Amino acid sequence: MLLIADTSRFGAVDESPFVTIDSAHRIWVATYNGYKVYDARGQYVRTVGRFGGGPLEFTAAGPIYTDADGRLHAFDPAVYRELIISNSFELLDTRQLPLGAVEDVVGLSNDGQRALVNAEFIDPQLFASAVHQLDSGKVTRSFATSTDSVSPHRGSALARKIAVARTGHFIIAKKYVYEFDVVSQEGTSLLRARRTKVWPSPPGGVPKPLEPSDELWGSIHDITVDSDGRLWVLSWDPKPNWRDLVSIRTGPDGAADVRQKDDSESLYVTRLEVFDLRNGEILGTQTFQNMIWGFLGPDRAFGFNYAASGEPQLAVFQLSLDDAPNK
């Protein structure tokens, strides 16, 4: 559908997992300290934000979504705050959040007051919970307690991908273990589904530096629910020949370091699977050589191609189980 291949000083695309489409069909892509905005044809419009801690400034630009009234909700995971931006690029409000770094977010109300977020929450009672419901920036409920005994409240142990079903139930998927839960808004677990033998998971579900004896693990990169109430899951699966694509280097301390070869192809393929949320049954599966990073609604996704000179290019395309991504 669209390829953004701008190479200008200000319009060049930065590789990022945080991409959204606003009510004017413009594409917002997180950059280091703000968001680059492109029109529906892929032409650069402007950058929103700059480095800093003041109004409309970011230390790190993170997850972003558009509410039903067209407002953009942008999260700065470095300083734990939410910036609400109009579709004419004006700052409407800033909320300091009682959370750690927000890694994923889904809006729950048309007015943008309620949201579901994946974030650390350092609290004596809820410090190990991975998913939180926000109402006007305040936590009203928490879900998905980490089972990691070493670092249950930090980083990868809490990594989740989240979505909301038509029923209002929450879908919470672990990132490094192919498992998802369907949870009621009150926190009751309604269904748990787990795919086995898809790809290895890191020990305890928490990534660590890859060692020569390790198997390369996969990860879930995004989930969404379509208009028929089916769950779509994007995962990155290690290629069977991934060891041919890496080199092993030994450091001065004798430790072995596994690295991807500079001139090699990706170590992964993208797997798309669709599930029936009533029973966890798999309805279809397909793999793509393209590295697909995330969904932009129930029928579109995005990923990155690379020019011959190495610059990333943002690809936005329709996605189905029947065809390869149609750029």
C-alpha positions as CSV (number, residue, x, y, z in Angstrom):
1,M,0.0,0.0,0.0
2,L,2.7,2.5,1.0
3,L,6.5,2.7,1.3
4,I,8.0,5.7,3.1
5,A,11.6,6.0,1.7
6,D,12.4,9.6,2.5
7,T,16.2,10.2,2.7
8,S,16.1,13.9,3.5
9,R,17.7,15.2,6.7
10,F,14.4,15.7,8.6
11,G,12.2,13.1,6.9
12,A,14.3,10.0,7.0
13,V,12.5,7.2,8.8
14,D,13.9,5.9,12.1
15,E,13.3,2.2,12.8
16,S,10.8,2.0,15.7
17,P,8.1,-0.4,17.0
18,F,5.9,2.6,17.9
19,V,3.8,3.6,14.9
20,T,0.2,4.8,14.7
21,I,-2.2,6.4,12.2
22,D,-4.2,9.4,13.3
23,S,-7.7,10.6,12.4
24,A,-6.4,12.5,9.3
25,H,-4.7,9.3,8.0
26,R,-1.3,10.6,8.9
27,I,1.4,8.2,10.0
28,W,3.3,8.9,13.2
29,V,6.6,7.1,13.7
30,A,8.6,7.4,17.0
31,T,12.1,8.9,16.7
32,Y,14.5,9.4,19.5
33,N,12.9,12.5,21.1
34,G,9.6,12.9,19.3
35,Y,7.5,11.6,16.4
36,K,8.0,12.1,12.6
37,V,4.6,12.6,10.9
38,Y,3.9,11.6,7.3
39,D,0.8,12.2,5.2
40,A,-1.3,9.4,3.6
41,R,1.0,9.4,0.6
42,G,4.1,9.0,2.7
43,Q,5.3,12.6,2.4
44,Y,7.1,14.0,5.4
45,V,4.9,16.7,7.2
46,R,6.8,17.6,10.4
47,T,8.4,16.3,13.6
48,V,6.4,16.6,16.8
49,G,8.5,17.0,20.0
50,R,12.1,17.6,20.8
51,F,14.5,16.5,23.6
52,G,13.8,17.7,27.1
53,G,11.4,17.6,30.0
54,G,9.2,20.6,29.2
55,P,5.9,20.9,27.3
56,L,5.8,18.7,24.2
57,E,9.3,17.4,24.9
58,F,10.5,13.8,25.2
59,T,13.4,12.1,26.8
60,A,12.4,9.0,24.8
61,A,9.4,8.7,22.5
62,G,7.5,5.5,23.2
63,P,4.1,3.9,22.6
64,I,1.4,6.1,20.9
65,Y,-2.2,5.6,20.0
66,T,-5.1,7.7,18.6
67,D,-8.4,7.9,20.5
68,A,-11.9,8.1,18.9
69,D,-11.9,11.9,19.0
70,G,-8.6,12.2,17.1
71,R,-6.3,13.0,20.0
72,L,-2.8,11.4,20.1
73,H,-1.7,9.8,23.4
74,A,2.1,9.6,23.5
75,F,4.1,8.0,26.3
76,D,7.6,8.8,27.4
77,P,8.9,5.6,29.1
78,A,12.0,7.4,30.4
79,V,10.2,9.9,32.6
80,Y,6.9,8.0,33.1
81,R,4.4,10.5,31.6
82,E,1.7,10.7,29.0
83,L,1.4,13.6,26.6
84,I,-2.0,14.3,24.9
85,I,-1.7,16.0,21.5
86,S,-4.4,17.4,19.2
87,N,-4.5,16.3,15.6
88,S,-3.3,19.9,14.8
89,F,-0.1,19.1,16.8
90,E,-1.0,21.2,19.9
91,L,-0.2,19.9,23.4
92,L,-3.5,19.5,25.3
93,D,-2.4,17.9,28.5
94,T,0.5,16.1,30.3
95,R,0.0,13.4,32.9
96,Q,2.6,12.1,35.3
97,L,2.0,8.4,35.6
98,P,2.4,6.3,38.8
99,L,4.1,3.6,36.7
100,G,7.5,2.7,35.4
101,A,8.3,2.5,31.7
102,V,5.2,2.0,29.5
103,E,5.9,-0.6,26.7
104,D,2.5,-1.1,25.2
105,V,-0.9,0.6,25.3
106,V,-4.4,0.2,24.1
107,G,-7.2,2.8,24.4
108,L,-10.3,1.7,26.3
109,S,-12.6,4.8,25.9
110,N,-13.5,7.2,23.1
111,D,-12.5,10.2,25.1
112,G,-9.0,8.8,25.8
113,Q,-9.5,8.8,29.6
114,R,-9.2,5.1,30.0
115,A,-6.3,2.9,28.7
116,L,-4.7,-0.5,29.2
117,V,-0.9,-0.4,29.5
118,N,2.0,-2.8,29.9
119,A,4.4,-1.2,32.4
120,E,6.4,-1.7,35.5
121,F,4.6,-0.7,38.7
122,I,6.8,-0.4,41.8
123,D,4.2,-0.8,44.6
124,P,4.4,-3.1,47.7
125,Q,1.3,-4.9,46.6
126,L,1.3,-4.7,42.8
127,F,5.0,-4.4,42.0
128,A,5.1,-7.6,40.0
129,S,1.9,-6.9,37.9
130,A,2.5,-6.4,34.2
131,V,-0.7,-4.9,32.9
132,H,-2.6,-1.9,34.4
133,Q,-5.9,-0.2,33.7
134,L,-5.6,3.6,33.8
135,D,-8.4,6.1,34.3
136,S,-7.3,9.8,33.8
137,G,-3.7,8.7,34.5
138,K,-4.5,6.8,37.7
139,V,-4.2,3.0,38.1
140,T,-7.6,1.5,38.9
141,R,-6.8,-2.2,38.4
142,S,-3.7,-4.4,37.7
143,F,-3.3,-7.8,36.1
144,A,-0.8,-10.5,34.9
145,T,1.5,-11.1,37.8
146,S,5.1,-12.1,36.9
147,T,6.2,-15.5,38.0
148,D,9.9,-14.7,37.6
149,S,11.5,-15.2,41.1
150,V,14.7,-13.2,40.4
151,S,13.5,-10.0,39.0
152,P,9.6,-10.1,38.9
153,H,9.0,-6.4,38.6
154,R,11.5,-5.4,36.0
155,G,12.0,-5.3,32.3
156,S,11.6,-8.4,30.3
157,A,9.9,-10.4,33.1
158,L,6.9,-8.1,32.6
159,A,6.9,-7.7,28.8
160,R,3.5,-8.3,27.4
161,K,1.5,-7.5,24.3
162,I,-2.1,-6.4,24.9
163,A,-5.4,-6.1,23.0
164,V,-9.1,-5.7,23.7
165,A,-11.8,-8.0,22.3
166,R,-15.2,-6.9,21.1
167,T,-16.6,-8.3,24.4
168,G,-14.5,-5.9,26.4
169,H,-12.3,-8.7,27.6
170,F,-8.5,-8.1,27.7
171,I,-6.0,-10.2,25.8
172,I,-2.6,-10.4,27.5
173,A,0.2,-12.2,25.7
174,K,3.7,-12.9,27.1
175,K,6.4,-11.6,24.8
176,Y,9.0,-14.4,25.1
177,V,6.6,-17.4,25.8
178,Y,3.9,-18.1,23.2
179,E,1.1,-17.9,25.7
180,F,-1.9,-15.6,26.0
181,D,-4.8,-15.1,28.5
182,V,-8.3,-13.8,28.0
183,V,-9.2,-11.8,31.1
184,S,-12.4,-10.0,32.1
185,Q,-12.3,-6.4,33.1
186,E,-12.6,-7.5,36.7
187,G,-9.5,-9.6,36.4
188,T,-11.0,-13.1,36.1
189,S,-9.1,-15.4,33.8
190,L,-11.5,-16.8,31.2
191,L,-9.1,-18.7,28.9
192,R,-5.4,-19.5,28.6
193,A,-3.9,-20.8,25.4
194,R,-0.2,-21.8,24.8
195,R,1.5,-22.9,21.7
196,T,4.3,-25.4,22.3
197,K,7.2,-26.3,20.1
198,V,6.8,-23.2,18.0
199,W,10.2,-21.7,19.1
200,P,12.4,-22.0,22.2
201,S,11.8,-19.5,25.1
202,P,14.7,-18.0,27.1
203,P,15.1,-19.4,30.6
204,G,12.3,-18.2,32.8
205,G,10.9,-16.3,29.8
206,V,13.5,-13.6,30.3
207,P,16.1,-12.9,27.5
208,K,19.8,-12.9,28.3
209,P,23.0,-12.6,26.2
210,L,23.0,-15.5,23.7
211,E,25.7,-18.1,24.3
212,P,27.0,-20.6,21.7
213,S,25.2,-23.5,23.4
214,D,21.8,-21.7,23.5
215,E,19.0,-22.1,21.0
216,L,17.8,-18.8,19.5
217,W,14.4,-17.9,21.0
218,G,11.4,-16.3,19.4
219,S,9.1,-13.6,20.5
220,I,5.5,-12.2,20.1
221,H,5.7,-8.7,18.5
222,D,2.1,-7.7,18.4
223,I,-1.5,-8.8,18.8
224,T,-4.8,-7.4,17.6
225,V,-8.5,-8.5,17.5
226,D,-10.3,-8.2,14.1
227,S,-14.0,-7.3,13.5
228,D,-15.0,-10.9,13.7
229,G,-13.6,-11.2,17.2
230,R,-10.5,-13.4,16.2
231,L,-7.1,-12.8,17.7
232,W,-4.2,-12.2,15.3
233,V,-0.7,-12.8,16.6
234,L,2.6,-11.7,15.0
235,S,5.7,-13.5,16.2
236,W,9.3,-13.7,15.1
237,D,10.4,-17.3,14.7
238,P,14.1,-18.3,14.4
239,K,15.1,-19.6,11.0
240,P,16.3,-23.2,11.0
241,N,19.6,-22.1,9.7
242,W,20.1,-19.2,12.0
243,R,23.5,-20.6,13.2
244,D,24.9,-20.1,9.7
245,L,24.0,-16.4,9.9
246,V,26.0,-15.7,13.1
247,S,29.6,-15.6,14.1
248,I,31.1,-16.4,17.5
249,R,33.7,-14.0,18.9
250,T,35.7,-14.5,22.0
251,G,36.4,-11.4,24.2
252,P,39.5,-10.6,26.3
253,D,37.9,-12.2,29.3
254,G,37.4,-15.5,27.3
255,A,33.6,-15.1,27.1
256,A,32.0,-16.1,23.8
257,D,29.8,-13.5,22.1
258,V,27.3,-14.6,19.5
259,R,26.6,-11.9,16.8
260,Q,24.7,-11.7,13.6
261,K,27.1,-11.5,10.6
262,D,27.2,-8.0,9.1
263,D,26.2,-9.1,5.6
264,S,23.7,-11.8,6.6
265,E,19.9,-11.9,6.2
266,S,17.6,-11.8,9.2
267,L,17.8,-14.5,11.7
268,Y,14.0,-14.7,11.9
269,V,10.8,-15.1,9.8
270,T,7.5,-13.6,10.7
271,R,4.7,-16.0,11.7
272,L,1.1,-14.8,11.5
273,E,-1.5,-16.9,13.4
274,V,-5.2,-16.4,14.0
275,F,-7.1,-17.8,17.0
276,D,-10.7,-18.4,18.0
277,L,-11.0,-16.5,21.3
278,R,-13.8,-18.7,22.4
279,N,-11.6,-21.8,22.8
280,G,-8.1,-20.9,21.8
281,E,-8.2,-23.0,18.6
282,I,-5.9,-22.0,15.8
283,L,-7.8,-21.0,12.7
284,G,-4.9,-20.4,10.4
285,T,-1.1,-19.8,10.2
286,Q,1.3,-18.4,7.7
287,T,4.9,-17.3,7.6
288,F,6.5,-14.4,5.8
289,Q,10.2,-13.6,5.0
290,N,9.4,-10.0,5.6
291,M,10.0,-8.8,9.2
292,I,6.6,-7.5,10.2
293,W,6.8,-5.3,13.3
294,G,3.2,-4.6,14.3
295,F,-0.4,-4.0,13.4
296,L,-2.0,-0.7,12.4
297,G,-5.6,-1.8,13.0
298,P,-7.3,-5.1,12.1
299,D,-6.3,-5.2,8.5
300,R,-3.0,-3.4,8.2
301,A,0.5,-3.9,9.5
302,F,3.9,-2.3,9.2
303,G,7.5,-3.3,8.9
304,F,10.8,-2.0,7.6
305,N,12.7,-2.6,4.4
306,Y,16.2,-1.4,3.9
307,A,17.7,0.6,1.0
308,A,21.0,-0.6,-0.6
309,S,22.8,2.0,1.5
310,G,21.2,0.6,4.7
311,E,18.6,3.3,5.5
312,P,15.3,1.9,6.9
313,Q,12.1,2.4,4.9
314,L,8.7,2.1,6.5
315,A,6.3,-0.3,4.7
316,V,2.6,-0.1,5.4
317,F,0.5,-2.9,3.9
318,Q,-2.6,-5.0,4.0
319,L,-2.2,-8.3,5.8
320,S,-4.0,-11.6,5.3
321,L,-3.5,-15.3,5.8
322,D,-3.9,-15.8,2.0
323,D,-1.3,-13.5,0.5
324,A,2.2,-12.2,1.2
325,P,2.2,-8.6,2.4
326,N,1.0,-6.4,-0.4
327,K,3.2,-3.2,-0.3
